[in-house]
Amino acid sequence: MSYFILNDGKQLPDIGLGTVHIQGATGLESILTALDAGYRLIDTSTNYHNEGMVGAAIRRTPISRHEILVTSKLPGLAHQYDMAIKLIQESLYRTGLDYFDIYLIHWPLPKRDLYVEAWQALIDAQKFGLIRSIGVSNFTREHLNRIIAETGVTPAINQIERHPYFNNLETVRANNELGILTQAWSPFGRDKLNVLEDPVIKELALKYDKEPSQIVIRWNLQQNVQPIVKAASAKHQLANLDVLDFELQVADIEKINALDRGEAGRIAGQDPDEYEEFE
Ligand SMILES: NC(=O)c1ccc[n+]([C@@H]2O[C@H](COP(=O)([O-])OP(=O)(O)OC[C@H]3O[C@@H](n4cnc5c(N)ncnc54)[C@H](OP(=O)(O)O)[C@@H]3O)[C@@H](O)[C@H]2O)c1
């Protein structure tokens, strides 16, 4: 595997494993096969209702805890400072871990307007030793500028929606300018957008003799973006790691960039300025 280096000096593997809808005993088996296949970054959240399962998999695998990175995320109900600190502690009890490697504010919820307070809680939770690297998710340039201006602390990561139909290049640029690593969520458009069936992606898969999924992963890696890919099946997990033996030509990256549909390309209901979740 190759690595990304965060602005706090920490090192991340090139691909993270998403865990939406991976739960319970079958979920645990999925995480174990992923760890066995070589994944070292597991992306969970209080809102995914699977932090306990992720913690159980980490206790069960023979791989050392120190070789595995776990991300979790602060839900909307806990943006208020004291609630955020307690929720992070509760999430740690639930996982059975002593610390999170990465912890993100899940959504900015600008209508609620508590994200600066939530960010201060993450800054302090890092000082208390509960978290190694702190970041945000679904933050626009405006949200990023505000938390940096009001706290003086720049996030290490901004995890955002990004796939060929919504490449989110404006936020990727903002992240790059601020020295923040972009993580791409729903890199395949989940099971909603049929990104992997797109004729351009399929044509490139034929050209490079790879799978459509591998083309989309390379498109991210070659633009300095870390894809967080959900794959429950062992077959998909292995395929998504097999991406280091080829490079997309610049013209082909541009071809994929040209698939962008702007705001219309987003997964429905995921605009960070509008999105609300208070549970
Ligand atoms: N921060 C946020 O607000 C936010 C929002 C959404 C998601 N996320 C994170 O990002 C992760 C990924 O996003 P996502 O779960 O929405 O969707 P995704 O990764 O875009 O797509 C997952 C789907 O792709 C399939 N797949 C995986 N590898 C494949 C391959 N090689 N060939 C064909 N199909 C393949 C999976 O099938 P199988 O599972 O059957 O293998 C699953 O149906 C999430 O799990 C979560 O951790 C974060």
The ligand as an SDF file (V2000), in Angstrom:
LIG
                    3D

 48 52  0  0  0  0  0  0  0  0999 V2000
  -19.2900   11.3040    6.0890 N   0  0  0  0  0  0  0  0  0  0  0  0
  -20.4730   11.0570    5.5680 C   0  0  0  0  0  0  0  0  0  0  0  0
  -21.4130   11.8610    5.6540 O   0  0  0  0  0  0  0  0  0  0  0  0
  -20.6710    9.7820    4.8220 C   0  0  0  0  0  0  0  0  0  0  0  0
  -21.8120    9.6000    4.0230 C   0  0  0  0  0  0  0  0  0  0  0  0
  -21.9370    8.4150    3.3240 C   0  0  0  0  0  0  0  0  0  0  0  0
  -20.9470    7.4430    3.4240 C   0  0  0  0  0  0  0  0  0  0  0  0
  -19.8590    7.6250    4.2290 N   0  0  0  0  0  0  0  0  0  0  0  0
  -18.7660    6.6120    4.3600 C   0  0  0  0  0  0  0  0  0  0  0  0
  -18.3160    6.2740    3.0500 O   0  0  0  0  0  0  0  0  0  0  0  0
  -18.4480    4.8560    2.8720 C   0  0  0  0  0  0  0  0  0  0  0  0
  -18.6670    4.4960    1.4230 C   0  0  0  0  0  0  0  0  0  0  0  0
  -19.8690    5.0500    0.9120 O   0  0  0  0  0  0  0  0  0  0  0  0
  -21.2010    4.1760    0.6430 P   0  0  0  0  0  0  0  0  0  0  0  0
  -21.2790    3.0560    1.6130 O   0  0  0  0  0  0  0  0  0  0  0  0
  -22.3220    5.1560    0.6590 O   0  0  0  0  0  0  0  0  0  0  0  0
  -21.0820    3.6510   -0.8390 O   0  0  0  0  0  0  0  0  0  0  0  0
  -19.9640    3.2450   -1.9190 P   0  0  0  0  0  0  0  0  0  0  0  0
  -18.6820    2.8670   -1.2690 O   0  0  0  0  0  0  0  0  0  0  0  0
  -19.9610    4.2880   -2.9670 O   0  0  0  0  0  0  0  0  0  0  0  0
  -20.6520    1.9510   -2.5640 O   0  0  0  0  0  0  0  0  0  0  0  0
  -20.8740    0.7720   -1.8480 C   0  0  0  0  0  0  0  0  0  0  0  0
  -21.5010   -0.2390   -2.8040 C   0  0  0  0  0  0  0  0  0  0  0  0
  -20.5450   -0.5800   -3.8190 O   0  0  0  0  0  0  0  0  0  0  0  0
  -20.4160   -1.9880   -3.8620 C   0  0  0  0  0  0  0  0  0  0  0  0
  -19.0470   -2.3250   -4.2510 N   0  0  0  0  0  0  0  0  0  0  0  0
  -17.9340   -2.2300   -3.4860 C   0  0  0  0  0  0  0  0  0  0  0  0
  -16.8570   -2.6540   -4.1840 N   0  0  0  0  0  0  0  0  0  0  0  0
  -17.2990   -3.0200   -5.4130 C   0  0  0  0  0  0  0  0  0  0  0  0
  -16.6770   -3.5530   -6.5600 C   0  0  0  0  0  0  0  0  0  0  0  0
  -15.3570   -3.7740   -6.5810 N   0  0  0  0  0  0  0  0  0  0  0  0
  -17.4420   -3.8330   -7.6430 N   0  0  0  0  0  0  0  0  0  0  0  0
  -18.7680   -3.6000   -7.6330 C   0  0  0  0  0  0  0  0  0  0  0  0
  -19.4330   -3.0870   -6.5620 N   0  0  0  0  0  0  0  0  0  0  0  0
  -18.7040   -2.8090   -5.4670 C   0  0  0  0  0  0  0  0  0  0  0  0
  -20.7490   -2.4650   -2.4660 C   0  0  0  0  0  0  0  0  0  0  0  0
  -21.1590   -3.8270   -2.5290 O   0  0  0  0  0  0  0  0  0  0  0  0
  -20.9050   -4.8940   -1.3120 P   0  0  0  0  0  0  0  0  0  0  0  0
  -21.0230   -4.1440   -0.0270 O   0  0  0  0  0  0  0  0  0  0  0  0
  -21.9720   -5.8990   -1.5330 O   0  0  0  0  0  0  0  0  0  0  0  0
  -19.5400   -5.5030   -1.4650 O   0  0  0  0  0  0  0  0  0  0  0  0
  -21.8830   -1.5190   -2.0920 C   0  0  0  0  0  0  0  0  0  0  0  0
  -23.1130   -1.9470   -2.6560 O   0  0  0  0  0  0  0  0  0  0  0  0
  -19.6130    4.5060    3.8120 C   0  0  0  0  0  0  0  0  0  0  0  0
  -19.7500    3.1270    4.0420 O   0  0  0  0  0  0  0  0  0  0  0  0
  -19.2540    5.3320    5.0170 C   0  0  0  0  0  0  0  0  0  0  0  0
  -18.2360    4.7130    5.7840 O   0  0  0  0  0  0  0  0  0  0  0  0
  -19.7100    8.8010    4.9200 C   0  0  0  0  0  0  0  0  0  0  0  0
  1  2  1  0
  2  3  2  0
  2  4  1  0
  4  5  1  0
  4 48  2  0
  5  6  2  0
  6  7  1  0
  7  8  2  0
  8  9  1  0
  8 48  1  0
  9 10  1  0
  9 46  1  0
 10 11  1  0
 11 12  1  0
 11 44  1  0
 12 13  1  0
 13 14  1  0
 14 15  2  0
 14 16  1  0
 14 17  1  0
 17 18  1  0
 18 19  2  0
 18 20  1  0
 18 21  1  0
 21 22  1  0
 22 23  1  0
 23 24  1  0
 23 42  1  0
 24 25  1  0
 25 26  1  0
 25 36  1  0
 26 27  1  0
 26 35  1  0
 27 28  2  0
 28 29  1  0
 29 30  1  0
 29 35  2  0
 30 31  1  0
 30 32  2  0
 32 33  1  0
 33 34  2  0
 34 35  1  0
 36 37  1  0
 36 42  1  0
 37 38  1  0
 38 39  2  0
 38 40  1  0
 38 41  1  0
 42 43  1  0
 44 45  1  0
 44 46  1  0
 46 47  1  0
M  CHG  2   8   1  16  -1
M  END
$$$$
